[in-house]
């Protein structure tokens, strides 16, 4: 398995080459498309090499250039949960939830200053939906040999992860923020579901976790931090602008 990060300093776009297939895990913001193309060239890959896009959830920093990559690669198919469809059509992050700590709140305020306060992204072009493969919790060996989809709600209701030959690509079900000891994301929609998803990731025993934000880390770290996650509360004061 070869894994390259073709994203930005803020959000990863993992490109995974494994078992004769090339899979992109999430896109970045809509404006990150040129950077993605540049990064692909840096690792000697052409977008035409992509077989699938695995979309962990429909947020602006993960689904921003879905239309672009699908138009650039006519044979590309998208693997995602059917629950993403509402957000993809809306072209905006969903409501509800809150931040788990002050550092996360500071990141959210910076995102607002950077012009991402509305959390909007280009809505999916309806003609592209015929190339979507809707998956739920369980194995997807007929699509990606040896892989499994994990339903990982909590950050969002539609969040899923890809477990493939020991590597777990979890989207925002966990993060690895350098400024905070817990692997929590900066925004949690449903705290109970989020805790349950952590336990699920622990139970499947991946060798390595690749989050949407922050460096990869050992799964054992989640188990160590699980008691502290039980004490987390959410502050809903920072909301996306409509």
C-alpha positions in Angstrom: 0.0 0.0 0.0 1.3 3.4 -1.0 -0.3 6.5 0.7 0.4 10.1 -0.5 -1.1 13.3 0.9 -2.2 15.5 -1.9 -4.1 17.9 0.3 -3.2 21.1 2.1 -1.7 22.0 5.5 -5.2 22.1 6.9 -7.0 19.1 5.3 -5.7 15.9 3.9 -6.6 14.4 0.5 -5.1 10.9 0.9 -4.3 9.1 -2.4 -4.1 5.4 -1.7 -2.6 2.9 -4.2 -3.4 -0.6 -3.1 -4.3 -3.9 -4.8 -4.1 -2.4 -8.3 -6.5 0.4 -7.5 -6.0 4.1 -6.8 -8.4 5.8 -4.4 -8.7 9.4 -3.3 -10.0 9.8 0.2 -11.9 13.1 0.3 -11.3 16.4 -1.5 -10.4 19.7 0.1 -12.2 23.1 -0.2 -13.4 24.0 -3.7 -10.4 26.4 -4.1 -8.0 23.6 -3.3 -8.5 21.9 -6.7 -5.4 23.6 -8.3 -3.3 22.7 -5.3 -4.5 19.1 -5.5 -3.4 18.9 -9.1 0.0 20.3 -8.3 0.4 17.8 -5.4 -0.6 14.9 -7.7 2.1 15.9 -10.1 4.6 16.1 -7.3 4.1 12.4 -6.5 4.1 11.5 -10.2 0.4 10.7 -10.4 -2.1 12.0 -12.9 -5.8 12.4 -11.9 -6.7 10.0 -14.7 -5.1 7.3 -12.5 -7.9 7.6 -9.9 -10.4 4.8 -9.9 -12.5 5.9 -6.9 -13.2 8.8 -4.6 -14.1 7.7 -1.1 -16.1 10.5 0.5 -16.2 10.4 4.3 -18.9 13.1 4.7 -20.4 16.1 3.0 -18.6 19.1 4.5 -17.1 22.0 2.6 -13.5 21.0 3.5 -14.0 17.4 2.4 -16.4 17.6 -0.6 -15.4 21.0 -2.0 -14.1 19.9 -5.4 -16.1 16.7 -6.0 -17.5 18.1 -9.2 -14.1 19.2 -10.5 -12.4 15.8 -10.0 -15.4 13.9 -11.4 -15.4 16.1 -14.5 -11.7 15.8 -14.9 -11.8 11.9 -14.6 -14.9 10.6 -16.5 -14.3 7.1 -15.3 -14.1 8.0 -11.6 -16.8 6.7 -9.3 -17.7 7.9 -5.8 -18.1 5.6 -2.8 -20.1 7.2 0.0 -23.1 6.9 2.3 -26.5 7.7 0.8 -26.8 10.0 3.9 -24.3 12.4 2.2 -26.8 13.2 -0.6 -28.7 15.8 1.4 -25.6 17.8 2.2 -24.2 17.4 -1.3 -27.3 18.8 -2.8 -27.5 21.6 -0.2 -23.9 22.6 -0.7 -23.5 23.6 2.9 -22.6 21.9 6.2 -25.5 20.8 8.3 -26.7 22.6 11.5 -26.3 21.5 15.1 -23.5 20.4 17.4 -20.7 22.4 19.1 -17.0 22.7 19.8 -15.4 20.4 22.4 -12.8 22.8 23.8 -11.4 26.4 23.6 -8.7 25.5 21.1 -11.4 24.1 18.7 -13.4 27.3 19.1 -10.3 29.3 18.1 -9.9 27.2 15.0 -13.5 27.8 14.1 -13.1 31.5 14.5 -10.1 31.5 12.3 -12.1 29.6 9.6 -14.7 32.4 9.8 -11.9 35.0 9.3 -10.6 33.0 6.4 -13.9 33.2 4.7 -15.3 29.8 5.5 -17.9 30.9 8.0 -20.8 29.9 5.8 -19.4 26.5 5.2 -20.7 26.5 1.6 -19.4 24.4 -1.3 -20.5 23.7 -4.8 -23.6 21.6 -4.8 -23.3 18.3 -6.6 -24.2 18.3 -10.3 -27.2 16.0 -10.6 -25.9 14.4 -13.7 -22.9 13.0 -11.8 -25.0 11.1 -9.3 -25.2 8.1 -11.6 -21.6 7.5 -10.9 -22.1 7.3 -7.1 -21.9 3.9 -5.3 -23.9 4.1 -2.1 -22.5 2.0 0.7 -23.4 1.3 4.3 -21.7 -0.3 7.2 -19.9 -3.5 6.2 -17.5 -5.1 3.7 -17.2 -3.6 0.1 -14.9 -6.3 -1.2 -16.7 -6.4 -4.5 -15.6 -2.7 -5.0 -12.3 -2.6 -3.0 -10.9 -6.0 -2.3 -10.1 -6.5 1.4 -11.8 -3.3 2.4 -14.7 -2.5 4.8 -16.8 0.6 5.4 -17.4 1.7 8.9 -20.4 3.9 9.8 -18.8 6.5 12.1 -21.5 9.1 13.0 -21.0 11.8 15.6 -19.1 14.5 13.7 -21.9 14.3 11.2 -24.7 11.8 10.8 -23.3 10.7 7.4 -19.7 10.1 8.5 -18.1 6.9 7.3 -14.6 5.5 7.3 -12.6 3.1 5.1 -10.7 0.3 6.7 -8.3 -1.2 4.1 -5.6 -3.7 4.9 -4.9 -2.3 8.3 -5.2 1.4 7.5 -8.3 3.3 8.7 -9.2 6.5 6.9 -11.6 8.1 9.3 -12.4 11.5 8.0 -13.3 13.7 11.0 -14.3 10.8 13.3 -11.0 11.7 14.9 -8.3 14.3 14.4 -4.7 14.7 15.5 -4.5 18.4 16.5 -1.0 19.4 17.7 -2.5 21.9 20.1 -4.8 19.5 22.0 -4.1 16.2 23.7 -7.3 14.5 22.6 -7.9 13.2 19.1 -11.3 15.0 18.9 -12.4 16.9 15.9 -13.1 20.7 16.2 -16.8 20.2 15.7 -19.0 17.4 17.0 -22.7 17.1 16.0 -23.7 14.3 18.3 -21.4 13.6 21.3 -22.9 10.2 22.2 -22.6 8.9 18.6 -19.1 10.3 18.4 -18.0 8.4 21.5 -19.6 5.2 20.1 -17.7 5.7 16.9 -14.4 6.0 18.8 -15.2 2.6 20.5 -16.0 1.1 17.1 -12.7 2.3 15.7 -10.9 0.8 18.7 -12.8 -2.5 18.3 -11.8 -3.0 14.6 -8.1 -2.7 15.6 -6.6 -0.9 12.7 -2.8 -0.7 12.5 -2.8 3.0 11.7 -5.4 5.7 11.6 -5.3 8.4 8.9 -7.5 11.4 9.9 -8.8 14.2 7.7 -6.8 16.7 9.8 -3.5 16.1 11.5 -0.8 13.4 11.3 -1.6 9.6 11.2 -1.5 7.9 14.6 -1.6 4.5 16.3 -5.1 3.3 17.1 -4.0 2.5 20.7 -4.0 6.2 21.3 -7.8 6.3 21.0 -8.2 3.6 23.6 -6.0 5.6 26.0 -8.0 8.8 25.5 -11.5 7.2 25.6 -12.0 8.0 29.4 -11.2 11.6 28.8 -13.7 11.7 25.9 -16.4 10.7 28.3 -15.8 14.0 30.2 -16.0 16.3 27.1 -18.9 18.7 26.8 -19.9 20.8 23.8 -20.2 24.6 23.4 -22.7 25.4 20.7 -22.0 29.1 20.6 -20.1 29.1 17.3 -22.6 28.4 14.5 -22.3 28.3 10.7 -23.7 31.4 9.1 -26.7 30.8 6.8 
